[in-house]
């Protein structure tokens, strides 16, 4: 029973870690696809506000004099951090930064997701944000109508992703615990059902060793335990007959010797 219990525990642990890893991978992939759809919808929205003119001013360079307000507007709709970045890496708008922080923000041109967006048309990265001092999940894409105007970037804290992943992990954990408790309960019940007739037959065998052949195992099953009970009954009858025969022979010999 102990070995069976350990096998159940090991099996459940393997199942728990496998399912957790599989679900986390699936959820992360689904989240990436969801963010990508949101990113391209936000890009279309941003393109509607981007004009084709070019001036010397930084905001006008991308045709978005209200870039920070646009970032806040998109973030409000999506519930994500939104950054609008000029072609030269200047941060024009960020939904998580106030105007003073925005002016003091570092140039973002060297960010991995920005470089990938510039080279491949789409950028993705998971890294620590030195601006917000937290681990973030980034996606970026170039925007502009007839010409490249800048980079739109969405991000979500890794902690929110982990919180989202924690819910199914809790469900898996409690399901595994329920399976474990049910397994232990059924194992104990089966062990009791199997061991009870064995204990009864052990008591009968002890009584037989002391000369009591009157007890019989009341077991009528057709399995191995039933066969064992039948063999024990047969052995008891045979021993009783042999002892009675020996007793009769001893009595007869005593009678002959006495006469």
Secondary structure, 3 states (H helix, E strand, C coil): CHHHHHHHHHHHHHHHHHHHHHHHHHHHHHHHHHHHHHHHHHHHHHHHHCCCCCCCCCCHHHCCCCHHHHHHHHHHHHCCEEEEEECCCCEEEECCCCHHHHHHCCCCCCCHHHHHHHHHCCEEEEEEECCCCEEEEEEEEEECCCCCCEEEEEEEEHHHHHHHHHHHHHHHHHHHHHHHHHHHHHHHHHHHHHHHHHHHHHHHHHHHHCCCCCCCCCCCCCCHHHHHHHHHHHHHHHHHHHHHHHHHHHHHHHHHHHC
